[in-house]
Amino acid sequence: MGKIIKLDQHTTNLIAAGEVIESAVSVVKELVENSIDAYASQINILLQDSGLSEIIVQDNGIGMDPVDAKLSVEPHATSKIKSSNDLYHISTLGFRGEALATIVSVSNFRMKTSTDGKRGFMYSLKGGEVIAEATIAYPRYRN
């Protein structure tokens, strides 16, 4: 019998989380980089208990439609590269599509997003499992 096994997706996400998420600062860094890559000109960061209880990053970036929002938390899902050739021309802060998936795998995660500043989408996950999703009224963030 062979000794090599293929790890399940949850286990690989936890390993990646150990690499990507070293502390609350790492989570904030990843989320702020996503805001910047989404062309945000205003970013607000709120921390509760130094980020150990809650981290909120709000921005006025371009937002996502519900399909992209749901896909964005999947491993290796990214809008920043389309093929291996793009690896030679990276112009964004992130590109691998690992950060959100790893954050989601080890947290209670809620995303609220809107592309028009009126109608939005809310997506909640706990430990990587979807617990709620809804269409919501969601004005564009203004500081």
Secondary structure, 3 states (H helix, E strand, C coil): CCCCCCCCHHHHHHHHHHHHCCCHHHHHHHHHHHHHHCCCCCEEEEEEHHHCCEEEEEECCCCCCHHHHHHHCCCCCCCCCCCHHHHHCCCCCCCCCCHHHHHHHCCEEEEEEECCCCEEEEEEEECCEEEEEEEEECCCCCC
